[in-house]
Amino acid sequence: MSSLPLPREAAKFLKPGYLQILGFAQNVVDFDPLTLVNIGIFLAGLFTFLRYIFTRVIVLWTTVRINDDDPLYMCLMRWMSDHQFMNRQFRSVKAISSSRSSWEDEEEALKSMIGIGGDKELSEPDPNNLISYRSIVGRTPISLQPFQGTHVFRRHGSWLLFRHRINAGSELVQQPKEIGYIQLQCLGSSFAPVQRLLEEAQLYNLEKTKTTTTIHRAIANVRDLVRWTSFSSRPSRAISTVIFDKNAKHELLSDINEYLHPHTRRWYSNHGIPYRRGYLFSGAPGTGKTSLTSALAGIFGLDIYVLSLLDPNMNESQLMRLMSEVPSRCIVLLEDVDAAGLNRPESEPRQRQNRKHKGNQLSQADVLNAIQGGNVNTTTTSSATSVSLSGLLNAIDGVSSQEGRILIMTTNSPESLDKALVRPGRVDMHIRFELPSQEEMRELFLSMYKEDIPDLRNGIVGVEKGGDHEKSPDLEALAEKFAISIPEKKLSLAALQGFLLQFKKTPQEACEKASEWAETTLQRMAEEDEQRDAMKANS
Ligand SMILES: Nc1ncnc2c1ncn2[C@@H]1O[C@H](COP(=O)(O)OP(=O)(O)OP(=O)(O)O)[C@@H](O)[C@H]1O
């Protein structure tokens, strides 16, 4: 093995010890170590250069994060499911079998389960084989949604990176629930492509849900923190299907229409008036208060946020937070507000009551309430809720309460409500629902047997053609007969509807049995009332 001499210039700079080592290495491996040094320097330079380029490219990715508590999250998930995933790319998907999937998704899933799509329809239940029937109808439809993962796609000429992540929490830090988020990244320094995609997803979702109403409920999680949760999505109810005084209906619709007009908000702000509107729907159970609320939501494209003061997890701070978290355009439905028993005994003068409970100090709630122009009228008696009247009033129109929403309170006994709760500004219109007149019963009958009512037997998808009623000589005459066979203002429309549902395809039979049914029902109700009175007297 011959040794290669070190270049003279290099040898000049190296100490004698190194020289010997280098000479030895050169002799053993027959390779110049300085070449190795040169290669190393080159690689280090290349690495630094690549790192610089890589960092610059990464910096050019703009990133937008969307948390799962934002409505945009669902819009984007829906858009991605329908436009990008379509059963490919995502290897990890989430199966949903609850009522949280939208009704259209459920209907689709149900159709695929029972094989409807072409001409095939769900047949009548076979009494000998009810198990197989149950196995179709009794199952909850399952739909699949993209879960965790990353997906790159091109939209309107820009490359976008979609990432979906779930933080399930660790053993040490327990999250109240899985927290999902989406990260959207776009190559370039502008947010415009991401913004465009989000707007597109929002519009797509609006289009998809224009015939549905989403109901949100305040639900407590494991930490007892009450949060708005999208509870269900159902087909919007047509306003024409709600039987109600036509003038009152028209007045209510015009009032809400004017309130929601884009210019109205500015008008309120110019006049220093908080931009809020409240309605009280009162009437006996089953007279249409909830039905009218959901029809209004459908007509104006608003979501409904349902609150119940009787919820055991509800307290004043939770209520206040929930009211500040609703979107600026929605309906907040406060159901059965009388049941919470928020009242002040009239016998006690106001001044004394406040002293009795709080000494001479007014609470912050009272002060806020006074600023709002309400009464300092806060003591709660025989309350079935941990929310006090002042807490409720502040949640409704305190400084932190969201502007732009519509508040609808429903009650069976408006006379039992505290005056502060229903004063103008909190309740701007009081709508009274009465038990039905003959004309309204006639309307109900006609609407039940209208030709376009989806038929339940043929129907999850079908529309009845040629049911018994089509053979009926005159539906109008039957409706008239039905209306006069039942006493006016005695039975609720819900009760009448329940009766008619037993005769979905046989209006003639319904008509014949109506009078007898009404008589027995009224008799039973009278007996129940008597029993209740007797129990009250005993206790
Ligand atoms: N005015 C009405 N027009 C059409 N349907 C009605 C009407 N009133 C009641 N119904 C029917 O009766 C059922 C119950 O009605 P709804 O829940 O709206 O009554 P409610 O007044 O809100 O009752 P509650 O006070 O018990 O909550 C619904 O299925 C609805 O279709």
The ligand as a MOL file (V3000), in Angstrom:
LIG
                    3D

  0  0  0     0  0            999 V3000
M  V30 BEGIN CTAB
M  V30 COUNTS 31 33 0 0 0
M  V30 BEGIN ATOM
M  V30 1 N -102.4340 25.9970 16.6310 0
M  V30 2 C -101.9900 24.7980 16.1760 0
M  V30 3 N -101.8500 24.6050 14.8670 0
M  V30 4 C -101.4170 23.4240 14.3920 0
M  V30 5 N -101.0740 22.3930 15.1850 0
M  V30 6 C -101.1940 22.5390 16.4930 0
M  V30 7 C -101.6790 23.7450 17.0610 0
M  V30 8 N -101.7000 23.6060 18.3940 0
M  V30 9 C -101.2520 22.3890 18.6500 0
M  V30 10 N -100.9510 21.7400 17.5350 0
M  V30 11 C -100.3990 20.3780 17.4350 0
M  V30 12 O -100.3560 19.8490 18.7510 0
M  V30 13 C -99.0630 19.4060 19.1090 0
M  V30 14 C -98.5620 20.1620 20.3310 0
M  V30 15 O -98.4640 21.5340 20.0160 0
M  V30 16 P -97.4260 22.5300 20.6790 0
M  V30 17 O -96.2780 21.7700 21.2490 0
M  V30 18 O -97.1290 23.6020 19.7150 0
M  V30 19 O -98.2790 23.0820 21.8790 0
M  V30 20 P -97.8260 24.0450 23.0400 0
M  V30 21 O -98.8460 25.1130 23.1480 0
M  V30 22 O -96.4260 24.4710 22.8600 0
M  V30 23 O -97.9500 23.0560 24.2860 0
M  V30 24 P -97.2110 23.1690 25.7170 0
M  V30 25 O -97.7110 24.3800 26.4150 0
M  V30 26 O -97.6460 21.9080 26.3920 0
M  V30 27 O -95.7530 23.1960 25.4340 0
M  V30 28 C -98.1860 19.6120 17.9080 0
M  V30 29 O -97.9190 18.3690 17.3390 0
M  V30 30 C -98.9750 20.4510 16.9410 0
M  V30 31 O -98.8930 19.9320 15.6500 0
M  V30 END ATOM
M  V30 BEGIN BOND
M  V30 1 1 1 2
M  V30 2 1 2 3
M  V30 3 2 2 7
M  V30 4 2 3 4
M  V30 5 1 4 5
M  V30 6 2 5 6
M  V30 7 1 6 7
M  V30 8 1 6 10
M  V30 9 1 7 8
M  V30 10 2 8 9
M  V30 11 1 9 10
M  V30 12 1 10 11
M  V30 13 1 11 12
M  V30 14 1 11 30
M  V30 15 1 12 13
M  V30 16 1 13 14
M  V30 17 1 13 28
M  V30 18 1 14 15
M  V30 19 1 15 16
M  V30 20 2 16 17
M  V30 21 1 16 18
M  V30 22 1 16 19
M  V30 23 1 19 20
M  V30 24 2 20 21
M  V30 25 1 20 22
M  V30 26 1 20 23
M  V30 27 1 23 24
M  V30 28 2 24 25
M  V30 29 1 24 26
M  V30 30 1 24 27
M  V30 31 1 28 29
M  V30 32 1 28 30
M  V30 33 1 30 31
M  V30 END BOND
M  V30 END CTAB
M  END
